[in-house]
Amino acid sequence: MLMGEFTHTIDSKGRLIIPAKFREQLGAHFIVTRGLDGCLFGYPLNEWAILEQKLKALPLTKRDARAFVRFLYSAATDCEIDKQGRINIPITLRTHAPLEKKCVIVGVSNRLEIWSAERWNKFTSETADNFDEIAEDLNIDF
């Protein structure tokens, strides 16, 4: 399970350190693609295969299904962790997120998320203000 929050800096070449805590669970290669809420999603290969089966089951006749699959796959990239523990994030993904300097890498169960620090701080601030209401709406029992 991927969990935790880590801050790292992305360099001008798009290289970002993946926290050591996540590397073993992700493997030497994993998939990074556009995520929701303006972040990137990173999936270990086994989790990507599960998602892929779900995407293949979507009806090709539905416009939203086609658009979602195109958007997700068109930016997906196989990332390899180098000897320094970094991955190289393509410009398409850096633009989507928008990653410029300070980044936050978050473990979210079966995937990681990569956020610009500015967007992450805004998201967590807004979510913290509504956390009780969100839990109530979802009927979360702690």
N, C-alpha and C positions, 0 to 999 in steps of 0.2 A: 504494500500500500504506500502510495506517495502522499506525504503530508509534511507540512512545514512551510515556512516563508524565508526566503533568502534574498539578499540584495547584492547585485554584482554590476559591473560596468561593461557595456558593450563597446568594443573599439571601433575605429573608423573603417575597418575591413569587415565588420559584422560578426566578429568573434565574441562569444559569450561563454563564460565559465558556467558549467552545470555543477550544482552542488554535489560534493562527494557522496552525500547521503542518498542522492537520486541515481547516481551512475550505475550501481550494481543492478537496481531494479529496471532501469531503462535498457541496459545492454550496450554493446559497442555501437550499435545502429538503432535509431528510432526515428519515427516520423514526426515532423513538425508541419503544421498547416495553420491556415486562418482559423481563429476561434471566434467565439461570440463575445459580445461586450467590448470589442476592440482590443482583444489580446490574442496570443497565439496558443494553440493546443499542441502538446507533445505527447505522443503515444508510444509505449513499448510495442514492438512488432506483434506480439500476441494480442494486445488490446486493439491495435489497428485492424488486425484480421477480423476481430469480432465486430468492430464498427463497419468494416467493409461489407460484411454479410448483411448487416442491417440496411446499409445504403443500397445494396443490390436488390433488396426486397421492396424498395420504394417503387411505386407505379410510374413507369416511364411516360405514361399518358398525362401525368399531372405536371403542370408547368412549374409549380413551386419545388417539386421533387427534383426535376431536371436542373433547375437553377441552383438549388442547394448543393447537389452533388457536383456540378461543374465548379462552383465557387470553392468548395472544399478541396477537390482533387487538383484543380488547376494550379494551386499554390503549394500543394503538398511536396515535401522534399525529404529525402532520406538523409538524416544527419549522422555523421560519424564523430565520435568523441576523440579528440586528438590526445597526445601524450600530456598536455597541460590541462586536460579536463574541459576543453572548450569545444563548442560547435560553431560552424559558420552559418549564419542566418542570411539567406538571400535578400536582396533589396526589396523584392515584392512583399515579403513578410515583414521586413523592418518598417516599410511604409504603412502597412496595414495596422501595426500595433500602436503607435509610431515609436519605434525604439531609437533613441539618439545617444544617450549616455547611461544614466542610472536606470537599471532594470530590476524588477522583482520577479523571482521565480517561485511559484507556489505549487505545492503538491496538493492535488485534488483527487484523492482515491486512486483511480486507474489512469490518470493523466497528469501532466504538469501543465501549468499555464505560465506564459511569459508576458509580463506587463511592463509598460513604461512606468516608472515610479510615480509620475504625476497622475496618470490614470488610475493606478492601483490605490493611491492615497485618496483620490476622489471617490472611487468605488467603495472603499472600506469606510470612509466617513459617512457616506450616504446610507450604506447598509447598516452600520452601527446604530444610526438614528432610528432605523425601522426594524431592527432584528427581532424584537418581541412580536411585532405585528406579522412579520414574515413567517415566524415559527407557528403562530396561531393560525394563519391562513393555510399553512401546509399540514396542520394537525400533527406537528412533530412532538413526540412524547420523549422527554429526556429521562 
